[in-house]
Amino acid sequence: MNTYAIVKHAHLGFAALSIALFVLRGAFLVTVPVALGQRWLRVLPRVVDTLLLASGVALAVIASINPVTTPWLAAKLVALVAYIGFGVVVFKPGRPPAVRATSFALALIAVAYIVRVAITKNVLPF
């Protein structure tokens, strides 16, 4: 297996784990909010997201893809910033439940868009 394939598979694994952790944390927020105080639930998502971003950068470097000249990659990055913003709102203390729920749904829509763009390499994948 070549380097690109190895990094791509790692990136896919980190993406799946990142999404799963986000959904798990969202479920805990509604059902067992005190669980979010556990150290592993604060640290692991950050580690996984850092590895996800690093593997994405590595893929772009290996493939010589520039987000300035590659619209689908630029779209993924913009959606990533939106996802992060919505995620911050979801887990920031003191936000009303309706705001958190809406932000959670919007974050999942952003993730679905990112995944679909990654698969189709199309800015308008739906």
Secondary structure by P-SEA (a helix, b strand, c coil): ccaaaaaaaaaaaaaaaaaaaaaaaaaaaacccccccccccccaaaaaaaaaaaaaaaaaaaacccccccaaaaaaaaaaaaaaaaaaaaacccccaaaaaaaaaaaaaaaaaaaaaaaacccccc
